[in-house]
Amino acid sequence: MSKKENKLEAKNLDAYYGDFHALKNINIAMEEKAVTAFIGPSGCGKSTFLRTFNRMNDYIDGFRIEGQILLDGRDIYNKDIRVDELRKEVGMVFQKPNPFPKSIFENVVYGLKIQGIKKKSVLEEAAEKSLRHAALWDEVKDKLNKSALALSGGQQQRLCIARALAISPSVLLMDEPASALDPISTAKIEELIYTLKNEYTIVIVTHNMQQAGRVSDYTAFFYMGELVEHNKTRTMFTSPKDERTQNYITGRFG
Ligand SMILES: Nc1ncnc2c1ncn2[C@@H]1O[C@H](COP(=O)(O)OP(=O)(O)OP(=O)(O)O)[C@@H](O)[C@H]1O
């Protein structure tokens, strides 16, 4: 099998919140249609780094980057990049499920409606496809017009994944997507991530090392704003190269 292309890359990336140097000379290339987990102790920069891939940090006063973030080889911080177009390509799911106070159906088709798609049959088809993809269809198909807020936390998170998938991204960023969920819902999200990687490039921030071991092909370990080590997950967990990685994965700090 030929080697997969690099979907996402960071080159000599530094990031700052005002004077605070949050990410220090990060270099990484992430394969397409693979799952990469970002691990590391609290405050080491995982979420900051994740958010650079869809420019979510742009909203934060005083935040700036140096270096490059490439999506399919294109620098997404270039002046000619439209951020709304970028976010269609790079979807995001957050730690706490954040459905809108609308019906299940309206949540899923929200992004499509913003794009101006009005035709009912197109929206219905997209809603079903996305909900099936997010492994939620069977649980909600008879109550699409009910409020999304009446769903369980785990269902709400899968709904948010369906909402992200509806706009056909190629990358899915997930910031601790299961940390607010019970073990059964967590297992469902993990299974889902495993199936989604056939079609999407997935980057997941997780505090749970077992979870990183279960769902990811590659793991990147961050420590105090540095990328210490990036390798195949199995290699990283069995024979880490750096002492700091070893200390972290054996629970000696963090
Ligand atoms: N909006 C902000 N303004 C200023 N500093 C920030 C901001 N967001 C994050 N930071 C700082 O940047 C550093 C990295 O934070 P980040 O949230 O990326 O870490 P993290 O590894 O994701 O942590 P956690 O695992 O606790 O979520 C921390 O020192 C944090 O205090």
PDBQT file of the ligand as one rigid body, heavy atoms in Angstrom, charges set to zero:
ROOT
HETATM    1  N1  LIG A 301      -7.362  32.626  26.056  1.00  0.00    +0.000 N 
HETATM    2  C1  LIG A 301      -6.186  32.501  26.681  1.00  0.00    +0.000 A 
HETATM    3  N2  LIG A 301      -5.519  33.578  27.099  1.00  0.00    +0.000 NA
HETATM    4  C2  LIG A 301      -4.312  33.474  27.723  1.00  0.00    +0.000 A 
HETATM    5  N3  LIG A 301      -3.694  32.301  27.947  1.00  0.00    +0.000 NA
HETATM    6  C3  LIG A 301      -4.306  31.188  27.555  1.00  0.00    +0.000 A 
HETATM    7  C4  LIG A 301      -5.569  31.210  26.886  1.00  0.00    +0.000 A 
HETATM    8  N4  LIG A 301      -5.941  29.948  26.603  1.00  0.00    +0.000 NA
HETATM    9  C5  LIG A 301      -4.941  29.169  27.060  1.00  0.00    +0.000 A 
HETATM   10  N5  LIG A 301      -3.957  29.899  27.622  1.00  0.00    +0.000 N 
HETATM   11  C6  LIG A 301      -2.705  29.393  28.235  1.00  0.00    +0.000 C 
HETATM   12  O1  LIG A 301      -1.974  28.654  27.272  1.00  0.00    +0.000 OA
HETATM   13  C7  LIG A 301      -1.438  27.462  27.834  1.00  0.00    +0.000 C 
HETATM   14  C8  LIG A 301      -1.931  26.265  27.038  1.00  0.00    +0.000 C 
HETATM   15  O2  LIG A 301      -3.334  26.130  27.237  1.00  0.00    +0.000 OA
HETATM   16  P1  LIG A 301      -4.164  25.000  26.513  1.00  0.00    +0.000 P 
HETATM   17  O3  LIG A 301      -5.596  25.182  26.894  1.00  0.00    +0.000 OA
HETATM   18  O4  LIG A 301      -3.815  24.964  25.098  1.00  0.00    +0.000 OA
HETATM   19  O5  LIG A 301      -3.561  23.701  27.228  1.00  0.00    +0.000 OA
HETATM   20  P2  LIG A 301      -4.093  22.220  27.234  1.00  0.00    +0.000 P 
HETATM   21  O6  LIG A 301      -2.907  21.353  27.130  1.00  0.00    +0.000 OA
HETATM   22  O7  LIG A 301      -5.165  22.041  26.236  1.00  0.00    +0.000 OA
HETATM   23  O8  LIG A 301      -4.697  22.128  28.697  1.00  0.00    +0.000 OA
HETATM   24  P3  LIG A 301      -5.920  21.262  29.267  1.00  0.00    +0.000 P 
HETATM   25  O9  LIG A 301      -5.495  19.844  29.103  1.00  0.00    +0.000 OA
HETATM   26  O10 LIG A 301      -5.981  21.677  30.711  1.00  0.00    +0.000 OA
HETATM   27  O11 LIG A 301      -7.137  21.624  28.481  1.00  0.00    +0.000 OA
HETATM   28  C9  LIG A 301      -1.860  27.448  29.305  1.00  0.00    +0.000 C 
HETATM   29  O12 LIG A 301      -0.787  27.943  30.069  1.00  0.00    +0.000 OA
HETATM   30  C10 LIG A 301      -3.033  28.408  29.347  1.00  0.00    +0.000 C 
HETATM   31  O13 LIG A 301      -3.118  29.043  30.595  1.00  0.00    +0.000 OA
ENDROOT
TORSDOF 0
